[in-house]
């Protein structure tokens, strides 16, 4: 057995142990803010723990802020995932929990979205950590401004790229047509000169005295 193979076999248990003990890293992403009427929209709210192994009591609440600054409680997530509460008839049956089991991702989804759903949504998270000698808490409040459109807005970059593609195709087609005309005329002139040379040779032969 080669030294390289021996080294690989010796390192294999360590690699297996590292793969088993590795954990997914929590990343606090920014939520999308634009949606289309009739579709579904995920409101992303992530509150990472500084130490993922700690277990905490977690409470999640979602609010909707009306144009006249009234705060409407629309969703409540207590400790038990099966006890989510949709607290307002306007969103009843259209809100669904989309968070993670460790409650670091506490996102929700709005289905069958309407133009009236446009506005500011607030995600609030409250955590309580119990230690042997003391208790500590942490909290998060995150605002998401949602804009619902009748139809998806066109991507300016995509439109510009499409226009440039058509312009390029038109230019290449014109260039190809001009090249074909040029080549045809060049061949025609060459054929005409060839005929003129043949005719000149014949005339010279006829004009030569016997």
URLIN-V559714 format. One line per field, one symbol per residue. ss: DSSP state (2 for helix, 1 for strand, 0 for the rest). psi: psi as a letter, one per 20 degrees, with the letter a starting at -180 (. if undefined). A space follows every 10 residues. Layout:
BEGIN
ss: ???
psi: ???
END
This chain:
BEGIN
ss: 0022222222 2222222222 2000000000 0001110000 1110010000 0000011111 1111100000 1111111000 2220110000 0000111000 0000100111 0000222011 1111111111 0000111111 1111111110 0000022222 2222222222 2222222222 2222222222 2222222222 2222222000
psi: pqhghggghh ighghgghhh iqqppppnqp qqjprppiaq ppopopnqqh ohippqpppp qpqporhkkp opoippoahp hjkqpojphh jpiipqpkar hjkhokqrpp rlqrhiipap ppppppqppp rhirpqqqrq ppppopppqh qpqpoggggg hgghghgggg ghggghghgg gghghggghg hghggghggh gghhhhipq.
END
